[in-house]
Amino acid sequence: VALRDLGYSVHDFEEHLEYNLDNYLDFLEGKKDSNYLMEQYRDVDVVVDQPACTLWQTFFHHYPDCKVILMERKSAEVWYESYTKMLQYYIDNHAVWYENYIGWFSSTRSKFDLLNRHNM
């Protein structure tokens, strides 16, 4: 919120999915190279959260003058544990009983689930 209040164009988790869900999947599945995905961020000032943070090196390669605030974990295992705890928190506190069936009725949800598998 603070960066938006300062006038920056910010792409957070919601914007990544709203504007580029298909583009991320095309890139991660090898259907398109990174150039197309990165072009979608040409006019964006700040990129945070998943799935962009796992592709920070790709962003840095395409935008070498950008500033990167890289928060590292001790290991990939520590990151994975933290990420799965976050997902488990969602499941324990916000998921509905029909959670596993939503993808059957929503192509967007199916794509989101696929993106999540790529991020793991």
N, C-alpha and C positions, 0 to 999 in steps of 0.2 A: 504494500500500500504506500509506503513512504516514497519509493521510487516513482510511482505514478503521481503522487502528490507533488513531486519535484518536476513533473512534466515529461518524464521518460516514457517511451513506448515499451511496455513490458509484456513479454510472453511467459506466462506461468503455466502450470499444468493444464488449466482449463483452455487457454489459448492454443497450446500445442495440439490438444485433441480437437478443438473446434475448427482450427484452420489447417492442420497438417496431419491428422491421423492417417489418412490414406498415403500421404507422402512418406511418412515414417515407415509404414509397412512396406511400401514399394522399395525403399532404400534397404531396410533390414532384410528383405527377402531377395535382394539382388536384382530386382526388376528395373531399378533406376540407380544411377550413380549419385554420389553425394552432391554434385553440382546443382541438381534440380531442387533438392531439399534445402540446401543452403541459400539458394536464391530467394526462397520464401521469407527469409529473415533479413533481407537486405535493408529494410527500413525499420527494423526493430532495434531498440537501444539496449535492452536488457533481456537476457534469457536465463530462466531459473527452473529448477525442478525437473522431474522426469517428463519425458524421456530424454530431454536435451542434455541433462547433466551427465548421462552415461556416454554421450557422444561429444564431450567437451573437446577432445582432440580434433575431431572433424570440424567443429566450429572454428577452433583456433587455426587449423590449416587453411580454411577458406577466408578467415578474417584475421590475418596475422597481427594487425594493429589493435585488436581488441584486448581488453583487460580481463583476466581470468582470476577469479577468487576460487581457488581449489581447496576444498576441505577433504583431507585424506583420512582414511581409517587405517588402523594398524595393518590390516590385511583384507583381502577379498572376502575371507570367511567372516570377519567382523562386520563388514559392510552388509553381507548377505543376511547375517543374523539380525542386524538392525532393520533392514528392509522387510524381512519376513515378520518381524515383531510389529512393524507399522501395519502391514497387511492384516495380521492377526487381530490387531486392535480394531480395525475396521470391521472384520468379520464378527468379532465378539460384541461390538457396540452399535453397529449400524446396518449390518446385513439383514436382509429379510429372508423368510423361510424359502422363498422361491428363487433365491439368488442364482442357483445353478441352472435355472431354466430360462433366465432372461435372455441369454444369447440365442436361444431357439427362436425368439420372437423379435429380437432387435439386432439388425445387422451391425449397428454401431457398437452395441455391447460385445458382439462377437469379435469385432475388430479390436476393441479395447482389450479383451482377454488375450488375443493374439499378441498385441503389443506388449502386454505385461509378461507373457512368456518369453518374448525376445529380450526384455529387460532383465530377466532373471539369469 
